[in-house]
Amino acid sequence: MQRSRLARKGIAALALLGFSATFSAAQGRVDARQLSCGEARALVQQNGAVVFTTGRFTYDRYVAGERFCPVGHVADDAWISTRDTQSCRIGYRCILDPWDDDNDFLRIPR
């Protein structure tokens, strides 16, 4: 009887763990349009990098500083629309370093 109860509790715990992992993986990006400017900026500062939904079909990655950018990229000021303003300085976006000659192979020829 005791083993049966422990086995059921163990199975229930595993099921709950699996459900929570699935639920967290299924959550979408944070919609910046639903946050105030201060909330969105704080989220970037707290996490270092955040992917925000910025429109119906658009999203982008915003960072707290250049150390969150990949090699060959630099931080560039980023402004987005939030719930309370059309122009909120959220932090930075990572862009290709325009002064880095090693990035030439990544650029599209014109």
N, C-alpha and C positions, 0 to 999 in steps of 0.2 A: 504494500500500500504506500509506504513512504517513498520508495523508489519511483513508483508510478507518478506521484505528485511532483517529485523533483524533475522527472523527465518532462512532464507537461509544462512546468515552469521554465525549463530550459528551452523547450521548443517555442514557447510563447515569447521568451526573451529574444531568441534568434529571429523570429518572425518580425518582432517590433524593430529590431536593429536593421533588418533588411528593408522594411517599409520606410524607415526614416532615411536610409541611404538613398533609396529610390526617389523619395519625395524631394530631398535636397538636390539631387541631380536633375530633377524635372523642373525645378524652379527656373523662371526666366530671368533675364537681365532686369536690373532696376531701371524703372522709367524715370528719367531725370525730370520730365514734365510734371510728375506727381510730387516732387520734392521742392522744398524752398531752396533758395540759393545757398543759404547757410548749411542746410542739411546735406545737400549734394557735395559741397566743398568739404565738409567735415568727413563725409564718407570716403572721399579720395585721400584726405590726409591720414585718416585712421588706418586705411588698408594699403596705402602706397600706390595701388593701381586698381581701377574699377572699370568695368565695361558697362556703359549706360546706353539704354535705348533713348534715342534723341528725336525720333519721329516714327511714323507708322511703319516704315520699312528701313529705318536707319539706326545705326549704333556705332559707337566708337569707344576706344580705350583711352582713359584719362589717367594721368599719373601725378604723383605728388612732387616729383623731381626727376632730374635726368638719370639718377642712379637706377631708376625703374625702366629705363629704355634699353633696348638691345644694342649690341655693339654696332657702330656705324650710324647710329641715330642720335639726334639731339632733342632736347625738350623745347617745345614751342608753345607760347601762351595759348590757352584754349578758352573759348567763351561759348556758352550754350544757353538755351532757353530753359527756364525752370518755371515752377508754378507761380512764383511771384515776380519774375522779371524776364524780359526777353534777352538780356545780355548779362549773364553771370560768369565771372572769371572763376572757372572750376579748378584750374590747375594748369596742366600741360598735356599736350599730345606729343607722341614721339614721331619725328619725321626724319627722313634720310638727311644726314649731315651734308649740306650743300658744299662744304669746303673739303670734304674727304674724297680724294681722287680714287680711292679703292672702291668706291661705290659706283663707278661708271658702268660696270657690267649689270647693275640693277636698274639703270635708267632706260626708259623707252626712247629710242632714237626718234628724232623729229625730221 
